[in-house]
Amino acid sequence: MARKDDPQTVEYETKAKNLLKSELKRKGVTYAQLAERLAAMDIHETERNLNNKISRGGFTAAFFLQCLAAIGTASLQLDG
């Protein structure tokens, strides 16, 4: 298992964080709106918690996919 301070782990956490932030911006969705949309999916996160979790970048793949579903992202461009 990769350590939290492993450079590759940090690199991919940063990529995931930036992808999620980019999608939120592209869709015009705020953290408050994301919290509401997740709540509608029975996933309860506060705006502040979302901000902290996304800023850190150390979230699960499940959380990442839940957020993408909540903002209506059906596909994602990983490079370029």
Buried (B, 14 or more C-beta within 10 A) or exposed (E): EEEEEEEEBBEEBEEBBEBBEEBBEEBEBEBEBBBEBBEEEEBEBEBEEBBEBBEEBBBEEEBBEBBBBBBEBEEEEEEE
